[in-house]
Amino acid sequence: MLLYGAHDQQSGVPVISFNIDGLPAEEVAYALDSAYDIAVRSGLHCASQAHRITGTEKVGAVRVSFGHHTTVDDVSCFLEAVAEIVARV
């Protein structure tokens, strides 16, 4: 799994972009939505320069964001879902 962007707790940005080796971003987004009821975005996210920097301008990425009402259980479910998807690749 490839993570893009700031990953420290001090960044203040509740957004994570990632790709799973061997799976297109849209397939990961579809799997999270259809099998786990987790909404994410896939694609270029109107950020062409960011995708040029991360090398994802041709494939895009999956983007998940966390809000004020996101719970620890929500994050745990997301991490478990991604781990299951990775295990199937």
N, CA, C and O atoms as a CHARMM CRD file, in Angstrom:
* protein
*
  356
    1    1 MET  N      0.84000  -1.16400   0.00000 PROA 1      0.00000
    2    1 MET  CA     0.00000   0.00000   0.00000 PROA 1      0.00000
    3    1 MET  C      0.89200   1.23600   0.00000 PROA 1      0.00000
    4    1 MET  O      1.88400   1.29600   0.72700 PROA 1      0.00000
    5    2 LEU  N      0.53800   2.20700  -0.80800 PROA 2      0.00000
    6    2 LEU  CA     1.29900   3.44200  -0.91700 PROA 2      0.00000
    7    2 LEU  C      0.48200   4.59300  -0.33000 PROA 2      0.00000
    8    2 LEU  O     -0.65700   4.81800  -0.73900 PROA 2      0.00000
    9    3 LEU  N      1.05800   5.31600   0.62200 PROA 3      0.00000
   10    3 LEU  CA     0.41500   6.48400   1.21700 PROA 3      0.00000
   11    3 LEU  C      1.06200   7.73800   0.66400 PROA 3      0.00000
   12    3 LEU  O      2.27400   7.77700   0.45000 PROA 3      0.00000
   13    4 TYR  N      0.24900   8.77000   0.43100 PROA 4      0.00000
   14    4 TYR  CA     0.75300  10.02400  -0.10900 PROA 4      0.00000
   15    4 TYR  C      0.40100  11.16800   0.84000 PROA 4      0.00000
   16    4 TYR  O     -0.65600  11.14500   1.47100 PROA 4      0.00000
   17    5 GLY  N      1.27000  12.15800   0.94600 PROA 5      0.00000
   18    5 GLY  CA     0.99100  13.35400   1.72900 PROA 5      0.00000
   19    5 GLY  C      1.61600  13.31700   3.10100 PROA 5      0.00000
   20    5 GLY  O      2.42400  12.44100   3.40900 PROA 5      0.00000
   21    6 ALA  N      1.22700  14.29300   3.93900 PROA 6      0.00000
   22    6 ALA  CA     1.75000  14.40200   5.30500 PROA 6      0.00000
   23    6 ALA  C      1.14100  13.31500   6.17400 PROA 6      0.00000
   24    6 ALA  O     -0.07300  13.11100   6.15200 PROA 6      0.00000
   25    7 HSD  N      1.96500  12.61900   6.93500 PROA 7      0.00000
   26    7 HSD  CA     1.48000  11.49500   7.74000 PROA 7      0.00000
   27    7 HSD  C      1.66600  11.70100   9.23200 PROA 7      0.00000
   28    7 HSD  O      1.41000  10.78600  10.01600 PROA 7      0.00000
   29    8 ASP  N      2.10200  12.87300   9.63600 PROA 8      0.00000
   30    8 ASP  CA     2.28600  13.07900  11.06400 PROA 8      0.00000
   31    8 ASP  C      1.03100  13.71400  11.66900 PROA 8      0.00000
   32    8 ASP  O      0.21000  14.28700  10.95300 PROA 8      0.00000
   33    9 GLN  N      0.89600  13.60900  12.95300 PROA 9      0.00000
   34    9 GLN  CA    -0.28100  14.14300  13.63600 PROA 9      0.00000
   35    9 GLN  C     -0.31100  15.65900  13.62600 PROA 9      0.00000
   36    9 GLN  O     -1.36000  16.24400  13.89200 PROA 9      0.00000
   37   10 GLN  N      0.77600  16.30200  13.33700 PROA 10     0.00000
   38   10 GLN  CA     0.84400  17.75000  13.36900 PROA 10     0.00000
   39   10 GLN  C      0.42500  18.40500  12.05800 PROA 10     0.00000
   40   10 GLN  O      0.32900  19.63000  11.99100 PROA 10     0.00000
   41   11 SER  N      0.17500  17.61800  11.01600 PROA 11     0.00000
   42   11 SER  CA    -0.13300  18.22300   9.72000 PROA 11     0.00000
   43   11 SER  C     -1.46800  18.95100   9.72400 PROA 11     0.00000
   44   11 SER  O     -1.64200  19.90600   8.96800 PROA 11     0.00000
   45   12 GLY  N     -2.41200  18.52900  10.55300 PROA 12     0.00000
   46   12 GLY  CA    -3.70600  19.19500  10.65100 PROA 12     0.00000
   47   12 GLY  C     -4.62900  18.93600   9.48400 PROA 12     0.00000
   48   12 GLY  O     -5.70600  19.52800   9.42300 PROA 12     0.00000
   49   13 VAL  N     -4.25400  18.07600   8.55400 PROA 13     0.00000
   50   13 VAL  CA    -5.09200  17.78000   7.39200 PROA 13     0.00000
   51   13 VAL  C     -5.68200  16.38100   7.57700 PROA 13     0.00000
   52   13 VAL  O     -4.94900  15.39200   7.59400 PROA 13     0.00000
   53   14 PRO  N     -7.01900  16.29900   7.71700 PROA 14     0.00000
   54   14 PRO  CA    -7.64400  14.99700   7.96900 PROA 14     0.00000
   55   14 PRO  C     -7.93600  14.22400   6.69200 PROA 14     0.00000
   56   14 PRO  O     -9.01600  13.65300   6.54200 PROA 14     0.00000
   57   15 VAL  N     -6.98200  14.20400   5.77700 PROA 15     0.00000
   58   15 VAL  CA    -7.15600  13.54700   4.48700 PROA 15     0.00000
   59   15 VAL  C     -5.96800  12.63100   4.24100 PROA 15     0.00000
   60   15 VAL  O     -4.82000  13.00800   4.47400 PROA 15     0.00000
   61   16 ILE  N     -6.25500  11.42500   3.76800 PROA 16     0.00000
   62   16 ILE  CA    -5.19900  10.48100   3.40700 PROA 16     0.00000
   63   16 ILE  C     -5.47400  10.02000   1.98600 PROA 16     0.00000
   64   16 ILE  O     -6.59700   9.63200   1.66200 PROA 16     0.00000
   65   17 SER  N     -4.46800  10.06100   1.14800 PROA 17     0.00000
   66   17 SER  CA    -4.56300   9.50900  -0.20200 PROA 17     0.00000
   67   17 SER  C     -3.67900   8.28300  -0.26200 PROA 17     0.00000
   68   17 SER  O     -2.58900   8.26100   0.31100 PROA 17     0.00000
   69   18 PHE  N     -4.15300   7.25300  -0.96300 PROA 18     0.00000
   70   18 PHE  CA    -3.39100   6.01000  -1.03300 PROA 18     0.00000
   71   18 PHE  C     -3.76400   5.23100  -2.27700 PROA 18     0.00000
   72   18 PHE  O     -4.78200   5.49600  -2.91500 PROA 18     0.00000
   73   19 ASN  N     -2.92500   4.26800  -2.60900 PROA 19     0.00000
   74   19 ASN  CA    -3.18500   3.26600  -3.63100 PROA 19     0.00000
   75   19 ASN  C     -2.79400   1.91700  -3.07500 PROA 19     0.00000
   76   19 ASN  O     -1.93700   1.81300  -2.19800 PROA 19     0.00000
   77   20 ILE  N     -3.42700   0.89400  -3.59000 PROA 20     0.00000
   78   20 ILE  CA    -3.07500  -0.47800  -3.25400 PROA 20     0.00000
   79   20 ILE  C     -2.45300  -1.08600  -4.49900 PROA 20     0.00000
   80   20 ILE  O     -3.07900  -1.12800  -5.55800 PROA 20     0.00000
   81   21 ASP  N     -1.20700  -1.56000  -4.36700 PROA 21     0.00000
   82   21 ASP  CA    -0.51600  -2.15300  -5.50800 PROA 21     0.00000
   83   21 ASP  C     -1.37600  -3.23400  -6.13900 PROA 21     0.00000
   84   21 ASP  O     -1.91400  -4.10500  -5.45500 PROA 21     0.00000
   85   22 GLY  N     -1.49500  -3.16000  -7.46600 PROA 22     0.00000
   86   22 GLY  CA    -2.21900  -4.18700  -8.19600 PROA 22     0.00000
   87   22 GLY  C     -3.69800  -3.91000  -8.38000 PROA 22     0.00000
   88   22 GLY  O     -4.37800  -4.67800  -9.06000 PROA 22     0.00000
   89   23 LEU  N     -4.22200  -2.83500  -7.79800 PROA 23     0.00000
   90   23 LEU  CA    -5.64000  -2.50900  -7.95000 PROA 23     0.00000
   91   23 LEU  C     -5.80800  -1.05600  -8.37700 PROA 23     0.00000
   92   23 LEU  O     -5.19400  -0.16400  -7.79100 PROA 23     0.00000
   93   24 PRO  N     -6.62900  -0.81200  -9.38500 PROA 24     0.00000
   94   24 PRO  CA    -6.92800   0.57700  -9.74600 PROA 24     0.00000
   95   24 PRO  C     -7.66700   1.28100  -8.60200 PROA 24     0.00000
   96   24 PRO  O     -8.41900   0.64900  -7.86100 PROA 24     0.00000
   97   25 ALA  N     -7.45100   2.56500  -8.46900 PROA 25     0.00000
   98   25 ALA  CA    -8.07200   3.33700  -7.39600 PROA 25     0.00000
   99   25 ALA  C     -9.59300   3.20700  -7.41500 PROA 25     0.00000
  100   25 ALA  O    -10.21900   3.11500  -6.36000 PROA 25     0.00000
  101   26 GLU  N    -10.18900   3.20000  -8.60500 PROA 26     0.00000
  102   26 GLU  CA   -11.64900   3.10500  -8.67600 PROA 26     0.00000
  103   26 GLU  C    -12.17200   1.75700  -8.18900 PROA 26     0.00000
  104   26 GLU  O    -13.27700   1.68400  -7.65200 PROA 26     0.00000
  105   27 GLU  N    -11.39200   0.68900  -8.36900 PROA 27     0.00000
  106   27 GLU  CA   -11.79800  -0.61900  -7.84100 PROA 27     0.00000
  107   27 GLU  C    -11.74200  -0.64300  -6.32200 PROA 27     0.00000
  108   27 GLU  O    -12.61600  -1.22000  -5.67600 PROA 27     0.00000
  109   28 VAL  N    -10.72500  -0.02300  -5.75100 PROA 28     0.00000
  110   28 VAL  CA   -10.61600   0.05900  -4.28900 PROA 28     0.00000
  111   28 VAL  C    -11.79100   0.86100  -3.73600 PROA 28     0.00000
  112   28 VAL  O    -12.41800   0.45800  -2.75600 PROA 28     0.00000
  113   29 ALA  N    -12.08600   1.99600  -4.36400 PROA 29     0.00000
  114   29 ALA  CA   -13.20600   2.82500  -3.91600 PROA 29     0.00000
  115   29 ALA  C    -14.52100   2.05300  -4.01600 PROA 29     0.00000
  116   29 ALA  O    -15.34900   2.11700  -3.10700 PROA 29     0.00000
  117   30 TYR  N    -14.71200   1.33100  -5.10700 PROA 30     0.00000
  118   30 TYR  CA   -15.93800   0.55600  -5.27500 PROA 30     0.00000
  119   30 TYR  C    -16.04400  -0.54000  -4.21300 PROA 30     0.00000
  120   30 TYR  O    -17.11800  -0.75700  -3.65100 PROA 30     0.00000
  121   31 ALA  N    -14.93900  -1.22800  -3.93800 PROA 31     0.00000
  122   31 ALA  CA   -14.95600  -2.28900  -2.92600 PROA 31     0.00000
  123   31 ALA  C    -15.27800  -1.72400  -1.54400 PROA 31     0.00000
  124   31 ALA  O    -16.06500  -2.31000  -0.80100 PROA 31     0.00000
  125   32 LEU  N    -14.67500  -0.59600  -1.20000 PROA 32     0.00000
  126   32 LEU  CA   -14.94800   0.00600   0.10600 PROA 32     0.00000
  127   32 LEU  C    -16.42200   0.40500   0.22200 PROA 32     0.00000
  128   32 LEU  O    -17.03300   0.23300   1.27600 PROA 32     0.00000
  129   33 ASP  N    -16.98800   0.93600  -0.86200 PROA 33     0.00000
  130   33 ASP  CA   -18.38400   1.35600  -0.84500 PROA 33     0.00000
  131   33 ASP  C    -19.34100   0.17100  -0.82600 PROA 33     0.00000
  132   33 ASP  O    -20.22800   0.09800   0.02500 PROA 33     0.00000
  133   34 SER  N    -19.16200  -0.75300  -1.75800 PROA 34     0.00000
  134   34 SER  CA   -20.14500  -1.82000  -1.92400 PROA 34     0.00000
  135   34 SER  C    -20.06500  -2.90600  -0.85000 PROA 34     0.00000
  136   34 SER  O    -21.09300  -3.44100  -0.43400 PROA 34     0.00000
  137   35 ALA  N    -18.87200  -3.22900  -0.40600 PROA 35     0.00000
  138   35 ALA  CA   -18.73200  -4.31800   0.56400 PROA 35     0.00000
  139   35 ALA  C    -18.68700  -3.83800   2.01600 PROA 35     0.00000
  140   35 ALA  O    -19.01200  -4.59600   2.93000 PROA 35     0.00000
  141   36 TYR  N    -18.28500  -2.57900   2.23200 PROA 36     0.00000
  142   36 TYR  CA   -18.07900  -2.11300   3.60400 PROA 36     0.00000
  143   36 TYR  C    -18.86900  -0.84700   3.94200 PROA 36     0.00000
  144   36 TYR  O    -18.82700  -0.37300   5.07800 PROA 36     0.00000
  145   37 ASP  N    -19.58300  -0.30600   2.96500 PROA 37     0.00000
  146   37 ASP  CA   -20.36700   0.91800   3.15600 PROA 37     0.00000
  147   37 ASP  C    -19.49800   2.08800   3.62900 PROA 37     0.00000
  148   37 ASP  O    -19.90200   2.88000   4.48100 PROA 37     0.00000
  149   38 ILE  N    -18.29200   2.17300   3.05300 PROA 38     0.00000
  150   38 ILE  CA   -17.35800   3.25500   3.36800 PROA 38     0.00000
  151   38 ILE  C    -17.20800   4.11400   2.12000 PROA 38     0.00000
  152   38 ILE  O    -16.81900   3.62800   1.05800 PROA 38     0.00000
  153   39 ALA  N    -17.52100   5.38800   2.26200 PROA 39     0.00000
  154   39 ALA  CA   -17.45400   6.31400   1.12700 PROA 39     0.00000
  155   39 ALA  C    -16.07600   6.96500   1.05600 PROA 39     0.00000
  156   39 ALA  O    -15.60700   7.55600   2.02800 PROA 39     0.00000
  157   40 VAL  N    -15.44200   6.85200  -0.09000 PROA 40     0.00000
  158   40 VAL  CA   -14.16000   7.49900  -0.37100 PROA 40     0.00000
  159   40 VAL  C    -14.25700   8.08300  -1.77500 PROA 40     0.00000
  160   40 VAL  O    -15.25800   7.88300  -2.46200 PROA 40     0.00000
  161   41 ARG  N    -13.24400   8.79000  -2.19500 PROA 41     0.00000
  162   41 ARG  CA   -13.18100   9.31100  -3.55800 PROA 41     0.00000
  163   41 ARG  C    -11.99000   8.68400  -4.26200 PROA 41     0.00000
  164   41 ARG  O    -10.96500   8.40000  -3.64100 PROA 41     0.00000
  165   42 SER  N    -12.13300   8.47100  -5.56600 PROA 42     0.00000
  166   42 SER  CA   -10.99400   7.99400  -6.35000 PROA 42     0.00000
  167   42 SER  C    -10.82000   8.90600  -7.55000 PROA 42     0.00000
  168   42 SER  O    -11.77000   9.54500  -8.00200 PROA 42     0.00000
  169   43 GLY  N     -9.61200   8.96000  -8.05400 PROA 43     0.00000
  170   43 GLY  CA    -9.34300   9.77400  -9.22400 PROA 43     0.00000
  171   43 GLY  C     -8.23200  10.77500  -8.99200 PROA 43     0.00000
  172   43 GLY  O     -7.31200  10.54200  -8.20900 PROA 43     0.00000
  173   44 LEU  N     -8.33700  11.91200  -9.70100 PROA 44     0.00000
  174   44 LEU  CA    -7.29100  12.93000  -9.63200 PROA 44     0.00000
  175   44 LEU  C     -7.62900  14.06400  -8.67400 PROA 44     0.00000
  176   44 LEU  O     -6.75500  14.88300  -8.38900 PROA 44     0.00000
  177   45 HSD  N     -8.82500  14.14900  -8.17600 PROA 45     0.00000
  178   45 HSD  CA    -9.22300  15.07800  -7.11400 PROA 45     0.00000
  179   45 HSD  C     -8.91200  16.53700  -7.41200 PROA 45     0.00000
  180   45 HSD  O     -8.61900  17.29900  -6.49100 PROA 45     0.00000
  181   46 CYS  N     -8.96900  16.93900  -8.66000 PROA 46     0.00000
  182   46 CYS  CA    -8.70700  18.34900  -9.03300 PROA 46     0.00000
  183   46 CYS  C     -7.37500  18.84300  -8.47500 PROA 46     0.00000
  184   46 CYS  O     -7.24500  20.00600  -8.09300 PROA 46     0.00000
  185   47 ALA  N     -6.40000  17.95900  -8.43300 PROA 47     0.00000
  186   47 ALA  CA    -5.09600  18.32300  -7.85900 PROA 47     0.00000
  187   47 ALA  C     -3.98400  17.79900  -8.75600 PROA 47     0.00000
  188   47 ALA  O     -3.17400  16.97000  -8.33900 PROA 47     0.00000
  189   48 SER  N     -3.95300  18.28500  -9.98000 PROA 48     0.00000
  190   48 SER  CA    -2.99200  17.73600 -10.94300 PROA 48     0.00000
  191   48 SER  C     -1.54400  17.89100 -10.49500 PROA 48     0.00000
  192   48 SER  O     -0.73800  16.98700 -10.71200 PROA 48     0.00000
  193   49 GLN  N     -1.19800  19.00700  -9.88000 PROA 49     0.00000
  194   49 GLN  CA     0.19000  19.20000  -9.42100 PROA 49     0.00000
  195   49 GLN  C      0.54800  18.19600  -8.32400 PROA 49     0.00000
  196   49 GLN  O      1.64600  17.64000  -8.32700 PROA 49     0.00000
  197   50 ALA  N     -0.36000  17.96700  -7.39900 PROA 50     0.00000
  198   50 ALA  CA    -0.10800  16.98900  -6.33300 PROA 50     0.00000
  199   50 ALA  C      0.08700  15.60000  -6.92600 PROA 50     0.00000
  200   50 ALA  O      0.94000  14.84200  -6.46300 PROA 50     0.00000
  201   51 HSD  N     -0.69200  15.26100  -7.94300 PROA 51     0.00000
  202   51 HSD  CA    -0.54000  13.94800  -8.57100 PROA 51     0.00000
  203   51 HSD  C      0.75400  13.84800  -9.37100 PROA 51     0.00000
  204   51 HSD  O      1.34200  12.77000  -9.46400 PROA 51     0.00000
  205   52 ARG  N      1.20400  14.96300  -9.95000 PROA 52     0.00000
  206   52 ARG  CA     2.50700  14.95400 -10.62300 PROA 52     0.00000
  207   52 ARG  C      3.61700  14.68700  -9.61400 PROA 52     0.00000
  208   52 ARG  O      4.53600  13.91600  -9.89100 PROA 52     0.00000
  209   53 ILE  N      3.53800  15.31500  -8.45500 PROA 53     0.00000
  210   53 ILE  CA     4.57000  15.15800  -7.42400 PROA 53     0.00000
  211   53 ILE  C      4.61000  13.72500  -6.89900 PROA 53     0.00000
  212   53 ILE  O      5.68900  13.17400  -6.68400 PROA 53     0.00000
  213   54 THR  N      3.44400  13.12100  -6.69200 PROA 54     0.00000
  214   54 THR  CA     3.39700  11.76300  -6.13500 PROA 54     0.00000
  215   54 THR  C      3.51300  10.67700  -7.20700 PROA 54     0.00000
  216   54 THR  O      3.60800   9.49200  -6.88700 PROA 54     0.00000
  217   55 GLY  N      3.50400  11.08600  -8.47500 PROA 55     0.00000
  218   55 GLY  CA     3.62500  10.10500  -9.55100 PROA 55     0.00000
  219   55 GLY  C      2.33800   9.36200  -9.83700 PROA 55     0.00000
  220   55 GLY  O      2.36500   8.27000 -10.40400 PROA 55     0.00000
  221   56 THR  N      1.21300   9.93700  -9.45300 PROA 56     0.00000
  222   56 THR  CA    -0.07200   9.26000  -9.65500 PROA 56     0.00000
  223   56 THR  C     -0.92900   9.94100 -10.71500 PROA 56     0.00000
  224   56 THR  O     -2.13500   9.70500 -10.77900 PROA 56     0.00000
  225   57 GLU  N     -0.32000  10.78400 -11.54500 PROA 57     0.00000
  226   57 GLU  CA    -1.10000  11.53700 -12.52700 PROA 57     0.00000
  227   57 GLU  C     -1.78700  10.66100 -13.56400 PROA 57     0.00000
  228   57 GLU  O     -2.76300  11.09200 -14.17800 PROA 57     0.00000
  229   58 LYS  N     -1.30400   9.45600 -13.77200 PROA 58     0.00000
  230   58 LYS  CA    -1.94400   8.55300 -14.74600 PROA 58     0.00000
  231   58 LYS  C     -2.93500   7.59400 -14.09200 PROA 58     0.00000
  232   58 LYS  O     -3.82100   7.07100 -14.76700 PROA 58     0.00000
  233   59 VAL  N     -2.79900   7.35800 -12.80000 PROA 59     0.00000
  234   59 VAL  CA    -3.64900   6.35600 -12.13500 PROA 59     0.00000
  235   59 VAL  C     -4.56300   6.94000 -11.06800 PROA 59     0.00000
  236   59 VAL  O     -5.51000   6.27700 -10.64300 PROA 59     0.00000
  237   60 GLY  N     -4.30500   8.15300 -10.63100 PROA 60     0.00000
  238   60 GLY  CA    -5.10400   8.72400  -9.55600 PROA 60     0.00000
  239   60 GLY  C     -4.80300   8.06000  -8.22800 PROA 60     0.00000
  240   60 GLY  O     -3.79600   7.36800  -8.08200 PROA 60     0.00000
  241   61 ALA  N     -5.67800   8.27300  -7.26600 PROA 61     0.00000
  242   61 ALA  CA    -5.49100   7.69700  -5.93600 PROA 61     0.00000
  243   61 ALA  C     -6.85200   7.60100  -5.26000 PROA 61     0.00000
  244   61 ALA  O     -7.84300   8.15500  -5.73500 PROA 61     0.00000
  245   62 VAL  N     -6.87500   6.89500  -4.15500 PROA 62     0.00000
  246   62 VAL  CA    -8.06200   6.83300  -3.30400 PROA 62     0.00000
  247   62 VAL  C     -7.85300   7.85800  -2.20000 PROA 62     0.00000
  248   62 VAL  O     -6.77400   7.93700  -1.61400 PROA 62     0.00000
  249   63 ARG  N     -8.88800   8.64100  -1.92000 PROA 63     0.00000
  250   63 ARG  CA    -8.78300   9.66000  -0.88300 PROA 63     0.00000
  251   63 ARG  C     -9.86500   9.41600   0.15800 PROA 63     0.00000
  252   63 ARG  O    -11.04700   9.30200  -0.16700 PROA 63     0.00000
  253   64 VAL  N     -9.44100   9.33800   1.41200 PROA 64     0.00000
  254   64 VAL  CA   -10.37900   9.21200   2.52100 PROA 64     0.00000
  255   64 VAL  C    -10.17700  10.42700   3.42000 PROA 64     0.00000
  256   64 VAL  O     -9.04900  10.86500   3.64300 PROA 64     0.00000
  257   65 SER  N    -11.26400  10.95700   3.92600 PROA 65     0.00000
  258   65 SER  CA   -11.15000  12.10300   4.82700 PROA 65     0.00000
  259   65 SER  C    -11.92800  11.81500   6.10500 PROA 65     0.00000
  260   65 SER  O    -12.89300  11.05100   6.11700 PROA 65     0.00000
  261   66 PHE  N    -11.48000  12.44500   7.16000 PROA 66     0.00000
  262   66 PHE  CA   -12.06000  12.24000   8.48100 PROA 66     0.00000
  263   66 PHE  C    -12.62700  13.56000   8.97000 PROA 66     0.00000
  264   66 PHE  O    -12.02600  14.61600   8.77300 PROA 66     0.00000
  265   67 GLY  N    -13.77300  13.49400   9.60100 PROA 67     0.00000
  266   67 GLY  CA   -14.42100  14.70200  10.07800 PROA 67     0.00000
  267   67 GLY  C    -14.62200  14.69000  11.57800 PROA 67     0.00000
  268   67 GLY  O    -14.20200  13.77100  12.28200 PROA 67     0.00000
  269   68 HSD  N    -15.26200  15.71700  12.03400 PROA 68     0.00000
  270   68 HSD  CA   -15.50800  15.89500  13.46800 PROA 68     0.00000
  271   68 HSD  C    -16.29500  14.71900  14.06200 PROA 68     0.00000
  272   68 HSD  O    -16.09200  14.35100  15.21900 PROA 68     0.00000
  273   69 HSD  N    -17.18000  14.14300  13.27300 PROA 69     0.00000
  274   69 HSD  CA   -18.02800  13.06400  13.77600 PROA 69     0.00000
  275   69 HSD  C    -17.47100  11.67100  13.49500 PROA 69     0.00000
  276   69 HSD  O    -18.12600  10.67700  13.80800 PROA 69     0.00000
  277   70 THR  N    -16.29600  11.58100  12.92100 PROA 70     0.00000
  278   70 THR  CA   -15.65800  10.28300  12.68400 PROA 70     0.00000
  279   70 THR  C    -15.21700   9.71700  14.02600 PROA 70     0.00000
  280   70 THR  O    -14.55600  10.39200  14.81500 PROA 70     0.00000
  281   71 THR  N    -15.59400   8.46600  14.27000 PROA 71     0.00000
  282   71 THR  CA   -15.26100   7.83000  15.55000 PROA 71     0.00000
  283   71 THR  C    -14.05200   6.91200  15.39500 PROA 71     0.00000
  284   71 THR  O    -13.62500   6.59600  14.28500 PROA 71     0.00000
  285   72 VAL  N    -13.52000   6.49900  16.52300 PROA 72     0.00000
  286   72 VAL  CA   -12.42400   5.52500  16.52000 PROA 72     0.00000
  287   72 VAL  C    -12.90600   4.23500  15.86800 PROA 72     0.00000
  288   72 VAL  O    -12.15000   3.59700  15.13400 PROA 72     0.00000
  289   73 ASP  N    -14.13800   3.84400  16.11900 PROA 73     0.00000
  290   73 ASP  CA   -14.69000   2.64200  15.47700 PROA 73     0.00000
  291   73 ASP  C    -14.75000   2.80100  13.96100 PROA 73     0.00000
  292   73 ASP  O    -14.47300   1.85200  13.22800 PROA 73     0.00000
  293   74 ASP  N    -15.11000   3.99900  13.48300 PROA 74     0.00000
  294   74 ASP  CA   -15.12400   4.25200  12.03900 PROA 74     0.00000
  295   74 ASP  C    -13.73800   4.03800  11.43800 PROA 74     0.00000
  296   74 ASP  O    -13.59900   3.40400  10.39200 PROA 74     0.00000
  297   75 VAL  N    -12.73000   4.56300  12.09600 PROA 75     0.00000
  298   75 VAL  CA   -11.35200   4.42600  11.60200 PROA 75     0.00000
  299   75 VAL  C    -10.92100   2.96100  11.64300 PROA 75     0.00000
  300   75 VAL  O    -10.28300   2.47400  10.70900 PROA 75     0.00000
  301   76 SER  N    -11.26300   2.26500  12.71000 PROA 76     0.00000
  302   76 SER  CA   -10.92500   0.83600  12.82200 PROA 76     0.00000
  303   76 SER  C    -11.58300   0.03600  11.70700 PROA 76     0.00000
  304   76 SER  O    -10.94500  -0.82600  11.10200 PROA 76     0.00000
  305   77 CYS  N    -12.84700   0.31100  11.43000 PROA 77     0.00000
  306   77 CYS  CA   -13.54500  -0.39200  10.34700 PROA 77     0.00000
  307   77 CYS  C    -12.88200  -0.11800   9.00500 PROA 77     0.00000
  308   77 CYS  O    -12.73200  -1.02400   8.18500 PROA 77     0.00000
  309   78 PHE  N    -12.48200   1.14200   8.77900 PROA 78     0.00000
  310   78 PHE  CA   -11.79400   1.49300   7.54400 PROA 78     0.00000
  311   78 PHE  C    -10.47900   0.73100   7.41000 PROA 78     0.00000
  312   78 PHE  O    -10.19100   0.16500   6.35500 PROA 78     0.00000
  313   79 LEU  N     -9.68600   0.71700   8.47100 PROA 79     0.00000
  314   79 LEU  CA    -8.39400   0.01700   8.43000 PROA 79     0.00000
  315   79 LEU  C     -8.56400  -1.48100   8.21500 PROA 79     0.00000
  316   79 LEU  O     -7.80000  -2.09000   7.46600 PROA 79     0.00000
  317   80 GLU  N     -9.55000  -2.07300   8.86100 PROA 80     0.00000
  318   80 GLU  CA    -9.82200  -3.50400   8.66600 PROA 80     0.00000
  319   80 GLU  C    -10.25900  -3.78100   7.23200 PROA 80     0.00000
  320   80 GLU  O     -9.83300  -4.76900   6.63400 PROA 80     0.00000
  321   81 ALA  N    -11.10100  -2.91900   6.67900 PROA 81     0.00000
  322   81 ALA  CA   -11.55800  -3.09500   5.30200 PROA 81     0.00000
  323   81 ALA  C    -10.39200  -3.02600   4.32900 PROA 81     0.00000
  324   81 ALA  O    -10.27600  -3.86600   3.43600 PROA 81     0.00000
  325   82 VAL  N     -9.52600  -2.02800   4.49600 PROA 82     0.00000
  326   82 VAL  CA    -8.36500  -1.89600   3.61000 PROA 82     0.00000
  327   82 VAL  C     -7.45400  -3.11400   3.75800 PROA 82     0.00000
  328   82 VAL  O     -6.93800  -3.61700   2.76000 PROA 82     0.00000
  329   83 ALA  N     -7.25000  -3.58900   4.96900 PROA 83     0.00000
  330   83 ALA  CA    -6.41400  -4.77200   5.17200 PROA 83     0.00000
  331   83 ALA  C     -6.99600  -5.99000   4.46500 PROA 83     0.00000
  332   83 ALA  O     -6.25800  -6.78300   3.88000 PROA 83     0.00000
  333   84 GLU  N     -8.30900  -6.13900   4.51600 PROA 84     0.00000
  334   84 GLU  CA    -8.94500  -7.26100   3.81200 PROA 84     0.00000
  335   84 GLU  C     -8.78500  -7.14000   2.29800 PROA 84     0.00000
  336   84 GLU  O     -8.53800  -8.13500   1.61600 PROA 84     0.00000
  337   85 ILE  N     -8.92400  -5.94300   1.78400 PROA 85     0.00000
  338   85 ILE  CA    -8.74600  -5.72500   0.33700 PROA 85     0.00000
  339   85 ILE  C     -7.30700  -6.02300  -0.06300 PROA 85     0.00000
  340   85 ILE  O     -7.06900  -6.69100  -1.06800 PROA 85     0.00000
  341   86 VAL  N     -6.35200  -5.53300   0.71300 PROA 86     0.00000
  342   86 VAL  CA    -4.93100  -5.80300   0.43200 PROA 86     0.00000
  343   86 VAL  C     -4.65600  -7.30100   0.45500 PROA 86     0.00000
  344   86 VAL  O     -3.91000  -7.80000  -0.38700 PROA 86     0.00000
  345   87 ALA  N     -5.23900  -8.02100   1.39400 PROA 87     0.00000
  346   87 ALA  CA    -4.99900  -9.46600   1.52500 PROA 87     0.00000
  347   87 ALA  C     -5.51700 -10.23900   0.31000 PROA 87     0.00000
  348   87 ALA  O     -5.02000 -11.32400   0.00800 PROA 87     0.00000
  349   88 ARG  N     -6.50000  -9.69300  -0.37600 PROA 88     0.00000
  350   88 ARG  CA    -7.07300 -10.37900  -1.54700 PROA 88     0.00000
  351   88 ARG  C     -6.26200 -10.16500  -2.81200 PROA 88     0.00000
  352   88 ARG  O     -6.48200 -10.85600  -3.80700 PROA 88     0.00000
  353   89 VAL  N     -5.32700  -9.22000  -2.79600 PROA 89     0.00000
  354   89 VAL  CA    -4.55500  -8.90100  -4.01100 PROA 89     0.00000
  355   89 VAL  C     -3.44700  -9.92700  -4.19600 PROA 89     0.00000
  356   89 VAL  O     -2.68200  -9.84200  -5.15700 PROA 89     0.00000
